[in-house]
């Protein structure tokens, strides 16, 4: 393959990527414009136009002093603590889920005993256990982080088990014949082979963590994004309520985009991804 051909392929791929991004954002812009006209035509106080929501969001979060990067107290008192709880709970759930998934997946009989237990607990909707966490931890950060961990751990755990158990049998027999050390076998063979399914579980659990962060704050918190959203709803301040809802959508989009970029980078060695690239 000549340099000119390679350069041409790279250029065409870049053009396709830019075109896809512009197409997606054009659709989003059209929907926002339609929302603006529909909201102004209806004149409903429950559905303010996007322009009013944007103005309220700027006043709510970006009118602080310059030494605070123009961020208001609402960001430091509500947004940042909520993100800390969410990311902390998700990180703990990810670590525990991967470790336990590897242990259970590499055992021949562990899943036979623990499988029904996993199926039982994963079937319980996490929001229904928030009162239990309130009793255990009180109305504190521990309650919120505990709720997030319980809900976010199952996709990581079960995908890790599935990924570890699906390691190619040829690799298993080869490692046994060469008496490969267990630590090397797990870190250099098992985890890379199970990585695609583990990342799929991590992505799902990240969305669950965002959801449970809001739900836990609705029930047992005096601050945070969820509590601020509920306060705005109870005060019939619908532009502020929609500002918090839009913020949740933006956070979900940003976290998903960052995670996909990290996943593509970590799993770039896969043959399927190399072919697509």
Residue pairs with C-beta under 8 A, 6 or more apart in sequence:
32 50
35 49
35 50
36 49
36 50
36 51
39 47
39 48
39 49
39 50
40 49
45 236
45 238
46 238
47 238
48 238
48 239
48 242
52 239
53 239
53 242
53 243
53 246
55 239
56 239
56 240
56 242
56 243
57 243
57 246
57 247
60 72
60 74
60 240
60 243
61 71
61 72
61 74
61 75
61 79
62 70
62 71
62 72
63 70
63 72
64 70
64 71
64 72
64 73
64 75
68 76
74 228
77 223
78 223
78 224
78 225
78 227
78 228
79 225
79 247
81 141
81 223
81 224
82 213
82 214
82 217
82 224
82 225
82 226
83 251
85 141
85 144
85 145
85 148
85 213
85 216
85 224
86 148
86 209
86 210
86 213
87 209
88 145
88 148
89 144
89 145
89 146
89 147
89 148
89 149
89 152
89 209
89 212
89 213
90 148
90 152
90 205
90 206
90 209
92 145
92 149
93 148
93 149
93 152
93 153
93 156
93 205
93 209
94 152
94 156
94 202
94 205
96 149
96 153
96 157
97 152
97 153
97 154
97 155
97 156
97 157
97 160
97 201
97 205
98 156
98 157
98 160
98 198
100 157
100 160
101 156
101 157
101 158
101 159
101 160
101 161
101 163
101 164
101 198
102 160
102 164
102 186
102 190
102 191
102 194
103 110
104 110
104 111
104 114
104 157
104 161
104 164
105 111
105 160
105 161
105 162
105 163
105 164
105 165
105 194
106 164
106 186
106 190
111 161
111 165
118 154
118 157
118 158
121 154
122 154
122 158
126 147
126 150
126 151
126 208
126 212
126 215
127 147
127 212
127 215
127 219
129 147
129 150
130 143
130 147
130 215
130 216
130 219
130 220
131 219
133 142
133 143
133 146
133 147
133 150
133 216
134 143
134 219
134 220
136 142
136 143
136 146
137 143
137 146
139 220
139 221
139 222
143 216
143 220
144 213
144 216
144 217
144 220
144 221
144 224
147 212
147 215
147 216
148 208
148 209
148 212
148 213
148 216
151 208
151 209
151 211
151 212
152 205
152 206
152 208
152 209
152 212
153 205
154 205
155 200
155 201
155 202
155 204
155 205
155 208
156 198
156 201
156 202
156 205
157 201
158 201
159 197
159 198
159 200
159 201
160 194
160 197
160 198
160 201
162 194
162 197
163 193
163 194
163 195
163 196
163 197
163 198
164 190
164 193
164 194
166 193
166 194
166 197
167 189
167 190
167 193
167 194
168 193
171 189
171 193
175 185
175 189
180 189
191 198
192 269
195 266
195 267
196 267
196 270
199 263
199 266
199 267
202 259
203 256
203 259
203 260
203 263
206 255
206 256
206 259
207 252
207 256
210 248
210 251
210 252
210 255
213 224
213 225
213 226
214 225
214 226
214 229
214 248
215 226
216 226
217 223
217 224
217 225
217 226
217 227
217 230
218 226
218 227
218 229
218 230
221 227
225 244
225 247
225 248
228 240
228 244
229 241
229 244
229 245
229 248
232 238
232 240
232 241
232 243
232 244
233 241
264 273
267 273
268 274
268 277
